[in-house]
Amino acid sequence: MAVCVVGSVALDDLKTPKGERKNLLGGSALHFSNAASLLTDVKLVGVVGDDFPVEGFDLFKKKNVVTEGLEVIKNGKTFHWSGYYEDDMNIAHTVSTELGVFADFTPKIPESYKKCDLLFLANIDPVLQLNVKKSMGKIFTMLDTMNFWISSKKNDLIKILKEIDILLVNEGEAKLFTGIDNVNKAALEFLKLGVKYVIVKKGAYGVSLYSEDFYFSLPSFPIKEVTDPTGAGDSFAGGFIGYLDYIKEINKKNLKTGLAYGTVIASFYVEGFGVEGLENVSKIDIEKRLNLYKEYVTLP
């Protein structure tokens, strides 16, 4: 079993109330891979310049992430994002975005990746997402997107939404896409397009799953201090999809448990800068926090 992820690999300059760091390992595909690899095998598709640090390749090697699909452009500059958080850690403020080699990114899917069982289409151009989905064929697929694509390429986004199984959005994105202010009603609109499940991220307030058959919601894990929320959403997706791939069966019970794994792994993630939150976290640590989390959310 293995998960294929297609998305960005980046370097981040970041400032939060807890400190400031430069050239942190970042990007949606990298954060997803770092999290999902705790539970299953991951195969990554992305692009970097030859300025991408050896620490990044060492991370992939340590986590056994397959990087055959990671293209390295000679004399190219890796996607670089600079931003900051203030007291409200749910809101990221962008200072600059330098796309570098990511501006011309055309995902190249190695033949061996087409044997993967699950696909995560991280936040990239919906036209590219659709091309990847066609290349991968009939594979269970989860997709992430953002306000920029909703505003600039909504018609293209609708095309790929008709081809996927799970959509991952936050509250603002759901409202923007549908024009509906009530997030519960907005989430149900995506089901009309053919999406089987909609997961709505609510930041510090948790996550909700919608389908035609059931609804399920979980709070966030109550950690004491948030250091860096940048990779929270992608690490949640990695934990969620990683669990589904590990358990090898997608049903109501496993989807609910997957939400819990994603929530717990994301809670470790935000306790450090960049990938540091998971640096010394083992499967045993995940299970211990998961058992504690179950006590928090289970009625007597």
NUBADREN-426358 format. One record per residue (C-alpha): residue number from 1; residue in three letters; x, z negated, y negated. Coordinates in Angstrom, 1 decimal, always signed. Example, Ala and Ser with C-alpha at 12.3 -4.5 7.8 and 13.67 -1.06 7.14 Angstrom:
<rs>
k | r | east | up | north
1 | ALA | +12.3 | -7.8 | +4.5
2 | SER | +13.7 | -7.1 | +1.1
</rs>
This chain:
<rs>
k | r | east | up | north
1 | MET | +0.0 | +0.0 | +0.0
2 | ALA | +1.2 | +0.7 | -3.5
3 | VAL | -0.1 | +1.1 | -7.1
4 | CYS | +0.9 | +3.9 | -9.4
5 | VAL | +1.0 | +3.2 | -13.1
6 | VAL | +1.4 | +5.8 | -15.9
7 | GLY | +2.1 | +4.6 | -19.4
8 | SER | +4.6 | +3.6 | -22.0
9 | VAL | +8.0 | +2.0 | -21.6
10 | ALA | +9.2 | +0.7 | -24.9
11 | LEU | +11.4 | -1.7 | -27.0
12 | ASP | +9.7 | -4.2 | -29.3
13 | ASP | +10.7 | -6.0 | -32.5
14 | LEU | +8.4 | -9.0 | -32.7
15 | LYS | +7.7 | -12.1 | -34.9
16 | THR | +5.3 | -14.8 | -34.0
17 | PRO | +4.8 | -18.4 | -35.2
18 | LYS | +7.1 | -19.4 | -32.3
19 | GLY | +10.1 | -17.2 | -33.4
20 | GLU | +11.5 | -13.7 | -33.8
21 | ARG | +13.1 | -11.3 | -31.3
22 | LYS | +14.4 | -7.7 | -31.5
23 | ASN | +14.6 | -5.0 | -28.8
24 | LEU | +12.4 | -6.8 | -26.3
25 | LEU | +11.5 | -4.9 | -23.2
26 | GLY | +7.9 | -3.7 | -23.7
27 | GLY | +5.4 | -1.0 | -23.2
28 | SER | +2.1 | -1.0 | -21.2
29 | ALA | +3.6 | +0.4 | -18.0
30 | LEU | +6.5 | -2.0 | -18.1
31 | HIS | +4.3 | -5.1 | -18.6
32 | PHE | +1.9 | -3.9 | -16.0
33 | SER | +4.7 | -3.3 | -13.5
34 | ASN | +6.3 | -6.7 | -14.2
35 | ALA | +3.0 | -8.4 | -13.3
36 | ALA | +1.7 | -6.3 | -10.5
37 | SER | +5.0 | -6.4 | -8.6
38 | LEU | +4.4 | -10.1 | -7.9
39 | LEU | +1.6 | -9.0 | -5.5
40 | THR | +2.2 | -5.4 | -4.4
41 | ASP | +4.5 | -2.4 | -4.6
42 | VAL | +4.5 | -0.5 | -7.9
43 | LYS | +5.5 | +3.1 | -8.7
44 | LEU | +6.0 | +3.8 | -12.4
45 | VAL | +5.6 | +7.0 | -14.4
46 | GLY | +7.0 | +7.0 | -18.0
47 | VAL | +9.7 | +8.2 | -20.3
48 | VAL | +12.6 | +6.6 | -22.2
49 | GLY | +15.6 | +7.7 | -24.1
50 | ASP | +19.2 | +7.1 | -23.0
51 | ASP | +19.2 | +4.1 | -25.4
52 | PHE | +17.0 | +2.2 | -23.0
53 | PRO | +19.0 | -0.9 | -22.1
54 | VAL | +20.5 | -1.6 | -18.7
55 | GLU | +18.4 | -4.9 | -18.7
56 | GLY | +15.3 | -2.7 | -18.3
57 | PHE | +16.6 | -0.9 | -15.3
58 | ASP | +17.8 | -4.2 | -13.8
59 | LEU | +14.3 | -5.6 | -14.3
60 | PHE | +12.7 | -2.7 | -12.3
61 | LYS | +15.3 | -3.1 | -9.6
62 | LYS | +14.8 | -6.9 | -9.4
63 | LYS | +11.0 | -6.4 | -9.1
64 | ASN | +11.4 | -3.5 | -6.6
65 | VAL | +9.5 | -1.1 | -9.0
66 | VAL | +10.0 | +2.5 | -7.9
67 | THR | +11.2 | +4.5 | -11.0
68 | GLU | +11.5 | +8.0 | -9.5
69 | GLY | +8.8 | +8.9 | -12.1
70 | LEU | +10.6 | +7.4 | -15.1
71 | GLU | +12.2 | +10.2 | -17.0
72 | VAL | +15.3 | +9.5 | -19.1
73 | ILE | +15.8 | +11.9 | -22.0
74 | LYS | +19.4 | +12.5 | -23.0
75 | ASN | +20.1 | +11.8 | -26.6
76 | GLY | +16.5 | +10.6 | -26.9
77 | LYS | +15.2 | +7.5 | -28.6
78 | THR | +12.9 | +5.1 | -26.6
79 | PHE | +9.5 | +4.3 | -28.0
80 | HIS | +10.0 | +1.4 | -30.5
81 | TRP | +7.2 | -0.8 | -31.9
82 | SER | +7.7 | -3.5 | -34.6
83 | GLY | +5.0 | -6.0 | -35.4
84 | TYR | +4.0 | -9.7 | -35.9
85 | TYR | +1.4 | -12.3 | -35.2
86 | GLU | +0.2 | -15.0 | -37.6
87 | ASP | -1.9 | -18.0 | -36.8
88 | ASP | -4.5 | -15.9 | -35.1
89 | MET | -2.7 | -14.8 | -32.0
90 | ASN | -5.5 | -12.4 | -31.0
91 | ILE | -4.5 | -10.0 | -33.8
92 | ALA | -1.3 | -8.0 | -33.8
93 | HIS | -0.1 | -6.6 | -37.1
94 | THR | +1.9 | -3.4 | -36.8
95 | VAL | +4.9 | -2.9 | -39.1
96 | SER | +6.2 | +0.4 | -37.7
97 | THR | +5.8 | +2.7 | -34.7
98 | GLU | +8.5 | +5.1 | -33.7
99 | LEU | +7.3 | +7.2 | -30.8
100 | GLY | +10.6 | +8.8 | -30.1
101 | VAL | +10.6 | +10.6 | -26.7
102 | PHE | +7.1 | +9.2 | -26.0
103 | ALA | +5.7 | +11.7 | -28.6
104 | ASP | +6.3 | +14.6 | -26.2
105 | PHE | +5.5 | +12.6 | -23.0
106 | THR | +4.1 | +14.8 | -20.2
107 | PRO | +3.7 | +12.7 | -17.1
108 | LYS | +5.4 | +14.1 | -14.1
109 | ILE | +4.0 | +12.7 | -10.8
110 | PRO | +6.5 | +12.7 | -7.9
111 | GLU | +5.0 | +13.9 | -4.7
112 | SER | +5.6 | +10.6 | -3.0
113 | TYR | +3.4 | +8.8 | -5.6
114 | LYS | +0.4 | +10.7 | -4.4
115 | LYS | +0.2 | +8.5 | -1.4
116 | CYS | -0.6 | +5.4 | -3.6
117 | ASP | -3.9 | +3.7 | -3.0
118 | LEU | -4.6 | +2.7 | -6.6
119 | LEU | -3.9 | +4.2 | -10.0
120 | PHE | -3.6 | +2.5 | -13.4
121 | LEU | -3.8 | +4.8 | -16.4
122 | ALA | -2.4 | +2.7 | -19.2
123 | ASN | -3.1 | +3.3 | -22.8
124 | ILE | -2.0 | +6.9 | -23.5
125 | ASP | -3.7 | +10.1 | -24.7
126 | PRO | -6.9 | +10.6 | -22.7
127 | VAL | -5.9 | +14.3 | -22.2
128 | LEU | -2.8 | +13.1 | -20.4
129 | GLN | -4.9 | +10.6 | -18.5
130 | LEU | -7.2 | +13.3 | -17.2
131 | ASN | -4.3 | +15.5 | -16.2
132 | VAL | -2.8 | +12.7 | -14.2
133 | LYS | -6.1 | +11.9 | -12.5
134 | LYS | -6.5 | +15.5 | -11.5
135 | SER | -3.0 | +15.5 | -10.1
136 | MET | -3.6 | +12.3 | -8.1
137 | GLY | -6.9 | +13.4 | -6.7
138 | LYS | -9.5 | +11.0 | -5.3
139 | ILE | -7.8 | +7.7 | -5.9
140 | PHE | -9.4 | +4.5 | -7.1
141 | THR | -8.5 | +4.4 | -10.8
142 | MET | -8.5 | +1.9 | -13.6
143 | LEU | -8.1 | +3.0 | -17.2
144 | ASP | -7.1 | +1.3 | -20.4
145 | THR | -7.6 | +2.8 | -23.9
146 | MET | -7.5 | +1.7 | -27.6
147 | ASN | -9.2 | +2.2 | -31.0
148 | PHE | -6.9 | +5.1 | -31.9
149 | TRP | -8.1 | +7.3 | -29.0
150 | ILE | -11.7 | +6.2 | -29.4
151 | SER | -11.6 | +7.3 | -33.1
152 | SER | -9.5 | +10.5 | -32.7
153 | LYS | -10.3 | +11.8 | -29.2
154 | LYS | -13.6 | +10.4 | -28.2
155 | ASN | -14.8 | +13.6 | -26.5
156 | ASP | -11.6 | +13.8 | -24.4
157 | LEU | -12.0 | +10.1 | -23.6
158 | ILE | -15.6 | +10.7 | -22.3
159 | LYS | -14.2 | +13.4 | -19.9
160 | ILE | -11.8 | +11.0 | -18.2
161 | LEU | -14.3 | +8.1 | -18.2
162 | LYS | -16.5 | +10.2 | -15.9
163 | GLU | -13.7 | +10.4 | -13.4
164 | ILE | -12.6 | +6.7 | -13.1
165 | ASP | -13.8 | +3.6 | -11.4
166 | ILE | -12.8 | +0.8 | -13.8
167 | LEU | -12.6 | +0.8 | -17.6
168 | LEU | -10.6 | -1.9 | -19.3
169 | VAL | -11.4 | -2.5 | -23.0
170 | ASN | -11.6 | -5.3 | -25.5
171 | GLU | -14.7 | -6.3 | -27.5
172 | GLY | -13.8 | -4.3 | -30.6
173 | GLU | -13.1 | -1.2 | -28.6
174 | ALA | -16.4 | -1.5 | -26.7
175 | LYS | -18.3 | -1.8 | -29.9
176 | LEU | -16.5 | +1.0 | -31.6
177 | PHE | -17.0 | +3.5 | -28.8
178 | THR | -20.8 | +2.7 | -28.4
179 | GLY | -21.7 | +1.8 | -32.0
180 | ILE | -23.5 | -1.3 | -30.5
181 | ASP | -22.6 | -4.7 | -32.0
182 | ASN | -23.7 | -6.7 | -28.9
183 | VAL | -20.8 | -6.5 | -26.5
184 | ASN | -23.0 | -7.0 | -23.4
185 | LYS | -25.2 | -4.0 | -24.3
186 | ALA | -22.1 | -2.0 | -25.3
187 | ALA | -20.5 | -2.6 | -21.9
188 | LEU | -23.5 | -1.3 | -20.1
189 | GLU | -23.4 | +2.0 | -22.0
190 | PHE | -20.1 | +2.8 | -20.2
191 | LEU | -21.9 | +2.6 | -16.8
192 | LYS | -24.2 | +5.4 | -17.9
193 | LEU | -21.1 | +7.7 | -18.1
194 | GLY | -20.3 | +7.1 | -14.4
195 | VAL | -17.8 | +4.2 | -14.7
196 | LYS | -18.5 | +1.8 | -11.8
197 | TYR | -17.1 | -1.3 | -13.4
198 | VAL | -16.3 | -2.3 | -17.0
199 | ILE | -13.9 | -5.2 | -17.8
200 | VAL | -14.1 | -6.5 | -21.3
201 | LYS | -11.1 | -8.6 | -22.5
202 | LYS | -12.0 | -11.4 | -24.9
203 | GLY | -8.6 | -12.6 | -25.8
204 | ALA | -8.3 | -16.4 | -25.8
205 | TYR | -12.0 | -16.6 | -24.7
206 | GLY | -11.6 | -15.0 | -21.3
207 | VAL | -12.8 | -11.8 | -19.6
208 | SER | -16.1 | -10.4 | -18.3
209 | LEU | -16.9 | -7.8 | -15.6
210 | TYR | -20.0 | -5.6 | -15.7
211 | SER | -21.5 | -3.3 | -13.0
212 | GLU | -24.9 | -2.1 | -12.1
213 | ASP | -25.1 | -4.7 | -9.4
214 | PHE | -23.6 | -7.8 | -10.9
215 | TYR | -22.0 | -9.6 | -13.9
216 | PHE | -19.2 | -12.1 | -13.8
217 | SER | -17.2 | -13.9 | -16.5
218 | LEU | -14.2 | -16.2 | -16.5
219 | PRO | -12.6 | -18.3 | -19.3
220 | SER | -8.9 | -18.0 | -20.1
221 | PHE | -6.5 | -20.4 | -18.5
222 | PRO | -6.0 | -23.3 | -21.0
223 | ILE | -2.2 | -23.2 | -21.7
224 | LYS | -0.8 | -25.5 | -24.3
225 | GLU | +1.2 | -23.0 | -26.4
226 | VAL | +1.0 | -19.2 | -26.8
227 | THR | +4.5 | -17.8 | -27.6
228 | ASP | +3.8 | -14.0 | -27.4
229 | PRO | +0.5 | -12.4 | -26.5
230 | THR | +1.8 | -8.8 | -26.7
231 | GLY | +1.8 | -8.1 | -22.9
232 | ALA | -1.3 | -10.2 | -22.1
233 | GLY | -3.7 | -7.3 | -21.5
234 | ASP | -1.3 | -5.2 | -19.4
235 | SER | -0.1 | -8.2 | -17.4
236 | PHE | -3.8 | -9.1 | -16.7
237 | ALA | -4.4 | -5.5 | -15.5
238 | GLY | -1.3 | -5.8 | -13.3
239 | GLY | -2.5 | -9.1 | -11.7
240 | PHE | -6.0 | -7.7 | -11.2
241 | ILE | -5.0 | -4.4 | -9.7
242 | GLY | -2.1 | -5.9 | -7.9
243 | TYR | -4.4 | -8.3 | -6.1
244 | LEU | -6.9 | -5.5 | -5.2
245 | ASP | -4.1 | -3.5 | -3.7
246 | TYR | -2.7 | -6.6 | -1.8
247 | ILE | -6.1 | -7.5 | -0.4
248 | LYS | -6.8 | -3.9 | +0.6
249 | GLU | -10.6 | -4.0 | +0.1
250 | ILE | -12.6 | -3.6 | -3.1
251 | ASN | -15.9 | -5.5 | -3.0
252 | LYS | -17.7 | -8.0 | -5.3
253 | LYS | -15.8 | -11.1 | -3.9
254 | ASN | -12.4 | -9.5 | -4.3
255 | LEU | -13.1 | -8.1 | -7.8
256 | LYS | -14.0 | -11.7 | -8.9
257 | THR | -10.9 | -13.1 | -7.3
258 | GLY | -8.9 | -10.3 | -8.9
259 | LEU | -10.1 | -11.3 | -12.3
260 | ALA | -8.8 | -14.8 | -11.6
261 | TYR | -5.4 | -13.5 | -10.5
262 | GLY | -5.2 | -11.4 | -13.6
263 | THR | -6.1 | -14.3 | -15.9
264 | VAL | -3.6 | -16.7 | -14.3
265 | ILE | -0.7 | -14.2 | -14.4
266 | ALA | -1.5 | -13.3 | -18.0
267 | SER | -1.4 | -17.1 | -18.8
268 | PHE | +2.2 | -17.2 | -17.6
269 | TYR | +3.0 | -14.0 | -19.5
270 | VAL | +2.1 | -15.3 | -22.9
271 | GLU | +4.2 | -18.4 | -22.5
272 | GLY | +7.4 | -16.4 | -23.2
273 | PHE | +8.6 | -13.6 | -25.4
274 | GLY | +8.3 | -10.1 | -23.8
275 | VAL | +8.8 | -10.3 | -20.0
276 | GLU | +10.3 | -13.8 | -20.2
277 | GLY | +7.1 | -15.6 | -19.3
278 | LEU | +7.3 | -14.3 | -15.7
279 | GLU | +11.1 | -14.5 | -15.4
280 | ASN | +11.1 | -17.4 | -13.0
281 | VAL | +7.6 | -17.3 | -11.7
282 | SER | +7.1 | -16.9 | -7.9
283 | LYS | +4.0 | -16.3 | -5.8
284 | ILE | +3.9 | -20.0 | -5.1
285 | ASP | +3.7 | -20.7 | -8.8
286 | ILE | +0.9 | -18.2 | -9.1
287 | GLU | -1.0 | -19.9 | -6.2
288 | LYS | -0.5 | -23.4 | -7.6
289 | ARG | -1.9 | -22.4 | -11.1
290 | LEU | -4.7 | -20.4 | -9.4
291 | ASN | -5.8 | -23.5 | -7.4
292 | LEU | -5.8 | -25.5 | -10.6
293 | TYR | -7.8 | -22.8 | -12.4
294 | LYS | -10.4 | -22.9 | -9.6
295 | GLU | -10.9 | -26.5 | -10.3
296 | TYR | -11.5 | -25.8 | -13.9
297 | VAL | -14.1 | -23.0 | -13.3
298 | THR | -16.0 | -24.2 | -10.2
299 | LEU | -19.3 | -26.2 | -10.5
300 | PRO | -19.7 | -29.2 | -8.3
</rs>
